[in-house]
Amino acid sequence: FDAADRAAVGQVSSVELDDPTITLNKGVYASIQKNVRALDGGDQILVRAKDAQSESVAVAVRMIFTMALGAALLCLLFALLIKELPLRRTVQTSQPPGRAQGDADAPLRESDPVVAH
């Protein structure tokens, strides 16, 4: 949407056509179409305006995904650089209080806590 098209449609319509979602507002867009089509070469101006709107959305989405890719790569780099710390040193579990080593199959008393793993 170049300067000549902006001058031809006027400032109000030009500002409205800068919004890529204007075509979703059927009433306002119909009014813009009527005013622009009344001009010399109005149909071509509308085509160029729609092309400019589509290009602006594509550029914005491309920038979003490029930034997201950069953020993902930065997170991966940090994840690779973080020092690994062990969560525990053994895999052996201790017996709950009140149980002897041989009582592994004995039923729990009411005072024994129940922990699901």
N, C-alpha and C positions, 0 to 999 in steps of 0.2 A: 504494500500500500504506500505508494510514493507521494511526494509533496504535491504533485499536480492533481492526483486523485483527491487528496485531502482538501485542496483548495476548491475543487469542483463540487464536492458534496457539502462543504461548509463545516464549521467547527463543531457544531452540535452532533451532526451525523458522524463526523470523523471520530469524535470521542466515543460515541456509542459503538461504532464498528471496531474500536480498539479492544472491546470486550469479546473474547472468543466464545462466551456463553450467550451472546445476544440472540443467536438463532433459536435458543431454547424458549425465549420469551416471544411467543408467536405474535402477539398483538403489537408489541413495539417493533419487532423485526418487519412485520408487514407494512407498518408505517414508514420505516426506513427504506424498504424496497420500493414503495410507491414513490417516495420523494427522489430517490436516486435514479430510478428508471425513467423519470420525467426529464432527466438531463440527457445531453448528447453523450452517447456511449455509456449510458447508465448500466446496461447489462454487463459490459466488460468491467466496469468499475466494481460491480458486485462480485464478479468472479475473482478479480484480483484481491478484493477485501477478504473473501472466504479463503483464498489461497494463503494470504498473509496470516489469517487467524489459525489455520491448520499448521502452518510452519512455526508459529509462535508456541503452540501447544507441544509440537514435536520437540522443539529446542528445550522447552522447560522440562519435559519428561526425560529427555536425554541427560540433562544436567542432574536431575534427581537420581537417576540410576548410576551415573558416573560418580556422584558423591557417595552413594550407598556402597558401591564397589570399593571406593577408597576407604570408607569406614570399616568394611569387612576385612580388607587386607591389613589395616592397622590393628584391628582386634586379633587377627591371626598372628601377626608379628608379636604383639604383646603376650599372647598365649604361649608362643614358642619361647619367649624370653623369660617368662616367670619361672622362678626357682621351684622345683618340685619338692614338696614336703610330704613325708609319709604321714598317713593318718594315724597309724598305730604300728607298733614294732612287732607284735605277735598276732597270731590268728587264734590263739587259745583263749577260751572263755573261762571265766571264773565261776565257781559254784555259788548259787545264791545262799545267803546266810541260813543256817538251820539245816542244811543238807550235808550229808557225808559224801565222800567220793563214790561209794557204791550205791547211793540212793538216786541215781539218775532217772530211774523209771518209777520212783515212788510218787504217789499223787501229791499235789501241792496242798499245803495247809492254807487256811483262810488268810493268815498273816503274810504268806509268801506273795510277792508281787508277780504279776503276770506280764511278761514282756514279749511282744510279738516281734519276730525278726524277719 
